[in-house]
Amino acid sequence: MPSPPGGFEVPLWRALAVFRLASLAYVCVLAVRDADRYDHPYAVGALILIMAAWTAATAVGY
């Protein structure tokens, strides 16, 4: 019996997408909690936006 397209890799990519979302949520919580400790809070916000865009792009791409 032939294996489905993607085989066992599809669940692994989905798990990676879930991990990316969880790590993004963790970073957001840390950034909000410690916002007063940053010298450049706008840079932190820009990095979070980049991380969110990359997470969305990889979730859709895979």
mmCIF file of the N, C-alpha and C atoms, coordinates in Angstrom:
data_MODEL
# 
_entry.id   MODEL 
# 
loop_
_atom_site.group_PDB 
_atom_site.id 
_atom_site.type_symbol 
_atom_site.label_atom_id 
_atom_site.label_alt_id 
_atom_site.label_comp_id 
_atom_site.label_asym_id 
_atom_site.label_entity_id 
_atom_site.label_seq_id 
_atom_site.pdbx_PDB_ins_code 
_atom_site.Cartn_x 
_atom_site.Cartn_y 
_atom_site.Cartn_z 
_atom_site.occupancy 
_atom_site.B_iso_or_equiv 
_atom_site.pdbx_formal_charge 
_atom_site.auth_seq_id 
_atom_site.auth_comp_id 
_atom_site.auth_asym_id 
_atom_site.auth_atom_id 
_atom_site.pdbx_PDB_model_num 
ATOM 1   N N  . MET A 1 1  ? 0.848  -1.174 0.000  1.00 0.00 ? 1  MET A N  1 
ATOM 2   C CA . MET A 1 1  ? 0.000  0.000  0.000  1.00 0.00 ? 1  MET A CA 1 
ATOM 3   C C  . MET A 1 1  ? 0.893  1.237  0.000  1.00 0.00 ? 1  MET A C  1 
ATOM 4   N N  . PRO A 1 2  ? 0.716  2.171  -0.941 1.00 0.00 ? 2  PRO A N  1 
ATOM 5   C CA . PRO A 1 2  ? 1.553  3.373  -0.973 1.00 0.00 ? 2  PRO A CA 1 
ATOM 6   C C  . PRO A 1 2  ? 1.207  4.327  0.159  1.00 0.00 ? 2  PRO A C  1 
ATOM 7   N N  . SER A 1 3  ? 2.219  5.033  0.603  1.00 0.00 ? 3  SER A N  1 
ATOM 8   C CA . SER A 1 3  ? 1.993  5.998  1.686  1.00 0.00 ? 3  SER A CA 1 
ATOM 9   C C  . SER A 1 3  ? 1.409  7.286  1.104  1.00 0.00 ? 3  SER A C  1 
ATOM 10  N N  . PRO A 1 4  ? 0.671  8.037  1.930  1.00 0.00 ? 4  PRO A N  1 
ATOM 11  C CA . PRO A 1 4  ? 0.071  9.291  1.451  1.00 0.00 ? 4  PRO A CA 1 
ATOM 12  C C  . PRO A 1 4  ? 1.157  10.324 1.138  1.00 0.00 ? 4  PRO A C  1 
ATOM 13  N N  . PRO A 1 5  ? 0.835  11.298 0.316  1.00 0.00 ? 5  PRO A N  1 
ATOM 14  C CA . PRO A 1 5  ? 1.824  12.339 0.005  1.00 0.00 ? 5  PRO A CA 1 
ATOM 15  C C  . PRO A 1 5  ? 2.310  13.032 1.277  1.00 0.00 ? 5  PRO A C  1 
ATOM 16  N N  . GLY A 1 6  ? 3.592  13.152 1.400  1.00 0.00 ? 6  GLY A N  1 
ATOM 17  C CA . GLY A 1 6  ? 4.153  13.785 2.592  1.00 0.00 ? 6  GLY A CA 1 
ATOM 18  C C  . GLY A 1 6  ? 4.499  12.782 3.672  1.00 0.00 ? 6  GLY A C  1 
ATOM 19  N N  . GLY A 1 7  ? 3.824  11.639 3.690  1.00 0.00 ? 7  GLY A N  1 
ATOM 20  C CA . GLY A 1 7  ? 4.124  10.591 4.672  1.00 0.00 ? 7  GLY A CA 1 
ATOM 21  C C  . GLY A 1 7  ? 4.068  11.095 6.095  1.00 0.00 ? 7  GLY A C  1 
ATOM 22  N N  . PHE A 1 8  ? 5.095  10.770 6.825  1.00 0.00 ? 8  PHE A N  1 
ATOM 23  C CA . PHE A 1 8  ? 5.135  11.137 8.237  1.00 0.00 ? 8  PHE A CA 1 
ATOM 24  C C  . PHE A 1 8  ? 5.630  12.564 8.455  1.00 0.00 ? 8  PHE A C  1 
ATOM 25  N N  . GLU A 1 9  ? 6.023  13.253 7.403  1.00 0.00 ? 9  GLU A N  1 
ATOM 26  C CA . GLU A 1 9  ? 6.555  14.613 7.552  1.00 0.00 ? 9  GLU A CA 1 
ATOM 27  C C  . GLU A 1 9  ? 5.466  15.654 7.845  1.00 0.00 ? 9  GLU A C  1 
ATOM 28  N N  . VAL A 1 10 ? 4.264  15.418 7.354  1.00 0.00 ? 10 VAL A N  1 
ATOM 29  C CA . VAL A 1 10 ? 3.188  16.395 7.540  1.00 0.00 ? 10 VAL A CA 1 
ATOM 30  C C  . VAL A 1 10 ? 2.893  16.636 9.021  1.00 0.00 ? 10 VAL A C  1 
ATOM 31  N N  . PRO A 1 11 ? 2.734  15.600 9.839  1.00 0.00 ? 11 PRO A N  1 
ATOM 32  C CA . PRO A 1 11 ? 2.497  15.866 11.264 1.00 0.00 ? 11 PRO A CA 1 
ATOM 33  C C  . PRO A 1 11 ? 3.671  16.575 11.946 1.00 0.00 ? 11 PRO A C  1 
ATOM 34  N N  . LEU A 1 12 ? 4.880  16.316 11.481 1.00 0.00 ? 12 LEU A N  1 
ATOM 35  C CA . LEU A 1 12 ? 6.038  16.983 12.068 1.00 0.00 ? 12 LEU A CA 1 
ATOM 36  C C  . LEU A 1 12 ? 6.037  18.478 11.747 1.00 0.00 ? 12 LEU A C  1 
ATOM 37  N N  . TRP A 1 13 ? 5.668  18.851 10.521 1.00 0.00 ? 13 TRP A N  1 
ATOM 38  C CA . TRP A 1 13 ? 5.583  20.263 10.156 1.00 0.00 ? 13 TRP A CA 1 
ATOM 39  C C  . TRP A 1 13 ? 4.471  20.950 10.941 1.00 0.00 ? 13 TRP A C  1 
ATOM 40  N N  . ARG A 1 14 ? 3.371  20.238 11.155 1.00 0.00 ? 14 ARG A N  1 
ATOM 41  C CA . ARG A 1 14 ? 2.279  20.823 11.958 1.00 0.00 ? 14 ARG A CA 1 
ATOM 42  C C  . ARG A 1 14 ? 2.729  21.035 13.396 1.00 0.00 ? 14 ARG A C  1 
ATOM 43  N N  . ALA A 1 15 ? 3.460  20.073 13.935 1.00 0.00 ? 15 ALA A N  1 
ATOM 44  C CA . ALA A 1 15 ? 3.967  20.211 15.300 1.00 0.00 ? 15 ALA A CA 1 
ATOM 45  C C  . ALA A 1 15 ? 4.940  21.385 15.397 1.00 0.00 ? 15 ALA A C  1 
ATOM 46  N N  . LEU A 1 16 ? 5.747  21.564 14.364 1.00 0.00 ? 16 LEU A N  1 
ATOM 47  C CA . LEU A 1 16 ? 6.671  22.695 14.357 1.00 0.00 ? 16 LEU A CA 1 
ATOM 48  C C  . LEU A 1 16 ? 5.914  24.023 14.312 1.00 0.00 ? 16 LEU A C  1 
ATOM 49  N N  . ALA A 1 17 ? 4.822  24.071 13.565 1.00 0.00 ? 17 ALA A N  1 
ATOM 50  C CA . ALA A 1 17 ? 4.009  25.285 13.516 1.00 0.00 ? 17 ALA A CA 1 
ATOM 51  C C  . ALA A 1 17 ? 3.401  25.587 14.887 1.00 0.00 ? 17 ALA A C  1 
ATOM 52  N N  . VAL A 1 18 ? 2.958  24.557 15.586 1.00 0.00 ? 18 VAL A N  1 
ATOM 53  C CA . VAL A 1 18 ? 2.407  24.749 16.935 1.00 0.00 ? 18 VAL A CA 1 
ATOM 54  C C  . VAL A 1 18 ? 3.493  25.250 17.880 1.00 0.00 ? 18 VAL A C  1 
ATOM 55  N N  . PHE A 1 19 ? 4.697  24.688 17.756 1.00 0.00 ? 19 PHE A N  1 
ATOM 56  C CA . PHE A 1 19 ? 5.815  25.145 18.591 1.00 0.00 ? 19 PHE A CA 1 
ATOM 57  C C  . PHE A 1 19 ? 6.146  26.602 18.302 1.00 0.00 ? 19 PHE A C  1 
ATOM 58  N N  . ARG A 1 20 ? 6.138  26.987 17.026 1.00 0.00 ? 20 ARG A N  1 
ATOM 59  C CA . ARG A 1 20 ? 6.412  28.378 16.666 1.00 0.00 ? 20 ARG A CA 1 
ATOM 60  C C  . ARG A 1 20 ? 5.369  29.312 17.286 1.00 0.00 ? 20 ARG A C  1 
ATOM 61  N N  . LEU A 1 21 ? 4.100  28.915 17.236 1.00 0.00 ? 21 LEU A N  1 
ATOM 62  C CA . LEU A 1 21 ? 3.048  29.745 17.840 1.00 0.00 ? 21 LEU A CA 1 
ATOM 63  C C  . LEU A 1 21 ? 3.229  29.847 19.349 1.00 0.00 ? 21 LEU A C  1 
ATOM 64  N N  . ALA A 1 22 ? 3.571  28.739 19.982 1.00 0.00 ? 22 ALA A N  1 
ATOM 65  C CA . ALA A 1 22 ? 3.771  28.755 21.435 1.00 0.00 ? 22 ALA A CA 1 
ATOM 66  C C  . ALA A 1 22 ? 4.969  29.619 21.810 1.00 0.00 ? 22 ALA A C  1 
ATOM 67  N N  . SER A 1 23 ? 6.044  29.524 21.048 1.00 0.00 ? 23 SER A N  1 
ATOM 68  C CA . SER A 1 23 ? 7.215  30.344 21.368 1.00 0.00 ? 23 SER A CA 1 
ATOM 69  C C  . SER A 1 23 ? 6.948  31.816 21.091 1.00 0.00 ? 23 SER A C  1 
ATOM 70  N N  . LEU A 1 24 ? 6.152  32.113 20.063 1.00 0.00 ? 24 LEU A N  1 
ATOM 71  C CA . LEU A 1 24 ? 5.774  33.504 19.799 1.00 0.00 ? 24 LEU A CA 1 
ATOM 72  C C  . LEU A 1 24 ? 4.941  34.051 20.949 1.00 0.00 ? 24 LEU A C  1 
ATOM 73  N N  . ALA A 1 25 ? 4.009  33.274 21.443 1.00 0.00 ? 25 ALA A N  1 
ATOM 74  C CA . ALA A 1 25 ? 3.197  33.704 22.583 1.00 0.00 ? 25 ALA A CA 1 
ATOM 75  C C  . ALA A 1 25 ? 4.074  33.946 23.813 1.00 0.00 ? 25 ALA A C  1 
ATOM 76  N N  . TYR A 1 26 ? 5.047  33.082 24.036 1.00 0.00 ? 26 TYR A N  1 
ATOM 77  C CA . TYR A 1 26 ? 5.954  33.227 25.174 1.00 0.00 ? 26 TYR A CA 1 
ATOM 78  C C  . TYR A 1 26 ? 6.771  34.513 25.064 1.00 0.00 ? 26 TYR A C  1 
ATOM 79  N N  . VAL A 1 27 ? 7.277  34.788 23.879 1.00 0.00 ? 27 VAL A N  1 
ATOM 80  C CA . VAL A 1 27 ? 8.054  36.008 23.670 1.00 0.00 ? 27 VAL A CA 1 
ATOM 81  C C  . VAL A 1 27 ? 7.182  37.242 23.877 1.00 0.00 ? 27 VAL A C  1 
ATOM 82  N N  . CYS A 1 28 ? 5.954  37.190 23.406 1.00 0.00 ? 28 CYS A N  1 
ATOM 83  C CA . CYS A 1 28 ? 5.040  38.321 23.601 1.00 0.00 ? 28 CYS A CA 1 
ATOM 84  C C  . CYS A 1 28 ? 4.778  38.567 25.080 1.00 0.00 ? 28 CYS A C  1 
ATOM 85  N N  . VAL A 1 29 ? 4.568  37.512 25.829 1.00 0.00 ? 29 VAL A N  1 
ATOM 86  C CA . VAL A 1 29 ? 4.337  37.654 27.280 1.00 0.00 ? 29 VAL A CA 1 
ATOM 87  C C  . VAL A 1 29 ? 5.565  38.260 27.951 1.00 0.00 ? 29 VAL A C  1 
ATOM 88  N N  . LEU A 1 30 ? 6.752  37.777 27.598 1.00 0.00 ? 30 LEU A N  1 
ATOM 89  C CA . LEU A 1 30 ? 7.967  38.336 28.193 1.00 0.00 ? 30 LEU A CA 1 
ATOM 90  C C  . LEU A 1 30 ? 8.159  39.798 27.812 1.00 0.00 ? 30 LEU A C  1 
ATOM 91  N N  . ALA A 1 31 ? 7.873  40.142 26.573 1.00 0.00 ? 31 ALA A N  1 
ATOM 92  C CA . ALA A 1 31 ? 8.053  41.522 26.128 1.00 0.00 ? 31 ALA A CA 1 
ATOM 93  C C  . ALA A 1 31 ? 7.099  42.464 26.851 1.00 0.00 ? 31 ALA A C  1 
ATOM 94  N N  . VAL A 1 32 ? 5.874  42.036 27.046 1.00 0.00 ? 32 VAL A N  1 
ATOM 95  C CA . VAL A 1 32 ? 4.902  42.891 27.745 1.00 0.00 ? 32 VAL A CA 1 
ATOM 96  C C  . VAL A 1 32 ? 5.239  42.980 29.224 1.00 0.00 ? 32 VAL A C  1 
ATOM 97  N N  . ARG A 1 33 ? 5.629  41.865 29.808 1.00 0.00 ? 33 ARG A N  1 
ATOM 98  C CA . ARG A 1 33 ? 5.928  41.838 31.240 1.00 0.00 ? 33 ARG A CA 1 
ATOM 99  C C  . ARG A 1 33 ? 7.152  42.686 31.588 1.00 0.00 ? 33 ARG A C  1 
ATOM 100 N N  . ASP A 1 34 ? 8.167  42.666 30.721 1.00 0.00 ? 34 ASP A N  1 
ATOM 101 C CA . ASP A 1 34 ? 9.417  43.364 31.012 1.00 0.00 ? 34 ASP A CA 1 
ATOM 102 C C  . ASP A 1 34 ? 9.614  44.597 30.135 1.00 0.00 ? 34 ASP A C  1 
ATOM 103 N N  . ALA A 1 35 ? 8.544  45.211 29.679 1.00 0.00 ? 35 ALA A N  1 
ATOM 104 C CA . ALA A 1 35 ? 8.640  46.326 28.736 1.00 0.00 ? 35 ALA A CA 1 
ATOM 105 C C  . ALA A 1 35 ? 9.421  47.513 29.305 1.00 0.00 ? 35 ALA A C  1 
ATOM 106 N N  . ASP A 1 36 ? 9.346  47.733 30.590 1.00 0.00 ? 36 ASP A N  1 
ATOM 107 C CA . ASP A 1 36 ? 10.032 48.884 31.181 1.00 0.00 ? 36 ASP A CA 1 
ATOM 108 C C  . ASP A 1 36 ? 11.542 48.684 31.298 1.00 0.00 ? 36 ASP A C  1 
ATOM 109 N N  . ARG A 1 37 ? 12.034 47.490 31.067 1.00 0.00 ? 37 ARG A N  1 
ATOM 110 C CA . ARG A 1 37 ? 13.466 47.210 31.196 1.00 0.00 ? 37 ARG A CA 1 
ATOM 111 C C  . ARG A 1 37 ? 14.236 47.376 29.890 1.00 0.00 ? 37 ARG A C  1 
ATOM 112 N N  . TYR A 1 38 ? 13.553 47.563 28.782 1.00 0.00 ? 38 TYR A N  1 
ATOM 113 C CA . TYR A 1 38 ? 14.219 47.650 27.489 1.00 0.00 ? 38 TYR A CA 1 
ATOM 114 C C  . TYR A 1 38 ? 14.650 49.080 27.190 1.00 0.00 ? 38 TYR A C  1 
ATOM 115 N N  . ASP A 1 39 ? 15.850 49.222 26.610 1.00 0.00 ? 39 ASP A N  1 
ATOM 116 C CA . ASP A 1 39 ? 16.322 50.536 26.185 1.00 0.00 ? 39 ASP A CA 1 
ATOM 117 C C  . ASP A 1 39 ? 15.618 50.985 24.904 1.00 0.00 ? 39 ASP A C  1 
ATOM 118 N N  . HIS A 1 40 ? 15.244 50.026 24.047 1.00 0.00 ? 40 HIS A N  1 
ATOM 119 C CA . HIS A 1 40 ? 14.623 50.319 22.760 1.00 0.00 ? 40 HIS A CA 1 
ATOM 120 C C  . HIS A 1 40 ? 13.352 49.483 22.592 1.00 0.00 ? 40 HIS A C  1 
ATOM 121 N N  . PRO A 1 41 ? 12.252 49.903 23.228 1.00 0.00 ? 41 PRO A N  1 
ATOM 122 C CA . PRO A 1 41 ? 11.027 49.097 23.166 1.00 0.00 ? 41 PRO A CA 1 
ATOM 123 C C  . PRO A 1 41 ? 10.450 48.985 21.754 1.00 0.00 ? 41 PRO A C  1 
ATOM 124 N N  . TYR A 1 42 ? 10.687 49.996 20.902 1.00 0.00 ? 42 TYR A N  1 
ATOM 125 C CA . TYR A 1 42 ? 10.177 49.902 19.531 1.00 0.00 ? 42 TYR A CA 1 
ATOM 126 C C  . TYR A 1 42 ? 10.926 48.825 18.745 1.00 0.00 ? 42 TYR A C  1 
ATOM 127 N N  . ALA A 1 43 ? 12.187 48.639 19.052 1.00 0.00 ? 43 ALA A N  1 
ATOM 128 C CA . ALA A 1 43 ? 12.954 47.572 18.408 1.00 0.00 ? 43 ALA A CA 1 
ATOM 129 C C  . ALA A 1 43 ? 12.415 46.208 18.826 1.00 0.00 ? 43 ALA A C  1 
ATOM 130 N N  . VAL A 1 44 ? 12.026 46.086 20.079 1.00 0.00 ? 44 VAL A N  1 
ATOM 131 C CA . VAL A 1 44 ? 11.427 44.840 20.554 1.00 0.00 ? 44 VAL A CA 1 
ATOM 132 C C  . VAL A 1 44 ? 10.113 44.582 19.817 1.00 0.00 ? 44 VAL A C  1 
ATOM 133 N N  . GLY A 1 45 ? 9.305  45.622 19.661 1.00 0.00 ? 45 GLY A N  1 
ATOM 134 C CA . GLY A 1 45 ? 8.055  45.481 18.930 1.00 0.00 ? 45 GLY A CA 1 
ATOM 135 C C  . GLY A 1 45 ? 8.282  45.095 17.480 1.00 0.00 ? 45 GLY A C  1 
ATOM 136 N N  . ALA A 1 46 ? 9.294  45.689 16.851 1.00 0.00 ? 46 ALA A N  1 
ATOM 137 C CA . ALA A 1 46 ? 9.607  45.352 15.458 1.00 0.00 ? 46 ALA A CA 1 
ATOM 138 C C  . ALA A 1 46 ? 10.057 43.895 15.340 1.00 0.00 ? 46 ALA A C  1 
ATOM 139 N N  . LEU A 1 47 ? 10.855 43.445 16.267 1.00 0.00 ? 47 LEU A N  1 
ATOM 140 C CA . LEU A 1 47 ? 11.302 42.049 16.235 1.00 0.00 ? 47 LEU A CA 1 
ATOM 141 C C  . LEU A 1 47 ? 10.142 41.076 16.443 1.00 0.00 ? 47 LEU A C  1 
ATOM 142 N N  . ILE A 1 48 ? 9.207  41.446 17.297 1.00 0.00 ? 48 ILE A N  1 
ATOM 143 C CA . ILE A 1 48 ? 8.035  40.590 17.501 1.00 0.00 ? 48 ILE A CA 1 
ATOM 144 C C  . ILE A 1 48 ? 7.182  40.548 16.238 1.00 0.00 ? 48 ILE A C  1 
ATOM 145 N N  . LEU A 1 49 ? 7.041  41.687 15.559 1.00 0.00 ? 49 LEU A N  1 
ATOM 146 C CA . LEU A 1 49 ? 6.302  41.693 14.291 1.00 0.00 ? 49 LEU A CA 1 
ATOM 147 C C  . LEU A 1 49 ? 6.990  40.833 13.232 1.00 0.00 ? 49 LEU A C  1 
ATOM 148 N N  . ILE A 1 50 ? 8.305  40.905 13.173 1.00 0.00 ? 50 ILE A N  1 
ATOM 149 C CA . ILE A 1 50 ? 9.051  40.059 12.233 1.00 0.00 ? 50 ILE A CA 1 
ATOM 150 C C  . ILE A 1 50 ? 8.863  38.594 12.576 1.00 0.00 ? 50 ILE A C  1 
ATOM 151 N N  . MET A 1 51 ? 8.940  38.277 13.861 1.00 0.00 ? 51 MET A N  1 
ATOM 152 C CA . MET A 1 51 ? 8.754  36.890 14.291 1.00 0.00 ? 51 MET A CA 1 
ATOM 153 C C  . MET A 1 51 ? 7.343  36.398 13.974 1.00 0.00 ? 51 MET A C  1 
ATOM 154 N N  . ALA A 1 52 ? 6.341  37.262 14.152 1.00 0.00 ? 52 ALA A N  1 
ATOM 155 C CA . ALA A 1 52 ? 4.964  36.888 13.845 1.00 0.00 ? 52 ALA A CA 1 
ATOM 156 C C  . ALA A 1 52 ? 4.783  36.672 12.343 1.00 0.00 ? 52 ALA A C  1 
ATOM 157 N N  . ALA A 1 53 ? 5.389  37.533 11.534 1.00 0.00 ? 53 ALA A N  1 
ATOM 158 C CA . ALA A 1 53 ? 5.283  37.374 10.082 1.00 0.00 ? 53 ALA A CA 1 
ATOM 159 C C  . ALA A 1 53 ? 5.962  36.091 9.624  1.00 0.00 ? 53 ALA A C  1 
ATOM 160 N N  . TRP A 1 54 ? 7.125  35.800 10.186 1.00 0.00 ? 54 TRP A N  1 
ATOM 161 C CA . TRP A 1 54 ? 7.826  34.573 9.820  1.00 0.00 ? 54 TRP A CA 1 
ATOM 162 C C  . TRP A 1 54 ? 7.035  33.338 10.268 1.00 0.00 ? 54 TRP A C  1 
ATOM 163 N N  . THR A 1 55 ? 6.443  33.393 11.426 1.00 0.00 ? 55 THR A N  1 
ATOM 164 C CA . THR A 1 55 ? 5.626  32.284 11.916 1.00 0.00 ? 55 THR A CA 1 
ATOM 165 C C  . THR A 1 55 ? 4.438  32.053 10.994 1.00 0.00 ? 55 THR A C  1 
ATOM 166 N N  . ALA A 1 56 ? 3.781  33.127 10.587 1.00 0.00 ? 56 ALA A N  1 
ATOM 167 C CA . ALA A 1 56 ? 2.631  33.001 9.680  1.00 0.00 ? 56 ALA A CA 1 
ATOM 168 C C  . ALA A 1 56 ? 3.073  32.461 8.317  1.00 0.00 ? 56 ALA A C  1 
ATOM 169 N N  . ALA A 1 57 ? 4.185  32.972 7.810  1.00 0.00 ? 57 ALA A N  1 
ATOM 170 C CA . ALA A 1 57 ? 4.666  32.529 6.492  1.00 0.00 ? 57 ALA A CA 1 
ATOM 171 C C  . ALA A 1 57 ? 5.042  31.051 6.499  1.00 0.00 ? 57 ALA A C  1 
ATOM 172 N N  . THR A 1 58 ? 5.708  30.601 7.542  1.00 0.00 ? 58 THR A N  1 
ATOM 173 C CA . THR A 1 58 ? 6.099  29.201 7.584  1.00 0.00 ? 58 THR A CA 1 
ATOM 174 C C  . THR A 1 58 ? 4.898  28.288 7.841  1.00 0.00 ? 58 THR A C  1 
ATOM 175 N N  . ALA A 1 59 ? 3.934  28.755 8.627  1.00 0.00 ? 59 ALA A N  1 
ATOM 176 C CA . ALA A 1 59 ? 2.740  27.932 8.872  1.00 0.00 ? 59 ALA A CA 1 
ATOM 177 C C  . ALA A 1 59 ? 1.951  27.737 7.591  1.00 0.00 ? 59 ALA A C  1 
ATOM 178 N N  . VAL A 1 60 ? 1.829  28.783 6.794  1.00 0.00 ? 60 VAL A N  1 
ATOM 179 C CA . VAL A 1 60 ? 1.107  28.667 5.521  1.00 0.00 ? 60 VAL A CA 1 
ATOM 180 C C  . VAL A 1 60 ? 1.945  27.901 4.502  1.00 0.00 ? 60 VAL A C  1 
ATOM 181 N N  . GLY A 1 61 ? 3.243  28.148 4.492  1.00 0.00 ? 61 GLY A N  1 
ATOM 182 C CA . GLY A 1 61 ? 4.117  27.530 3.504  1.00 0.00 ? 61 GLY A CA 1 
ATOM 183 C C  . GLY A 1 61 ? 4.251  26.031 3.647  1.00 0.00 ? 61 GLY A C  1 
ATOM 184 N N  . TYR A 1 62 ? 4.220  25.550 4.870  1.00 0.00 ? 62 TYR A N  1 
ATOM 185 C CA . TYR A 1 62 ? 4.394  24.120 5.091  1.00 0.00 ? 62 TYR A CA 1 
ATOM 186 C C  . TYR A 1 62 ? 3.065  23.448 5.343  1.00 0.00 ? 62 TYR A C  1 
# 
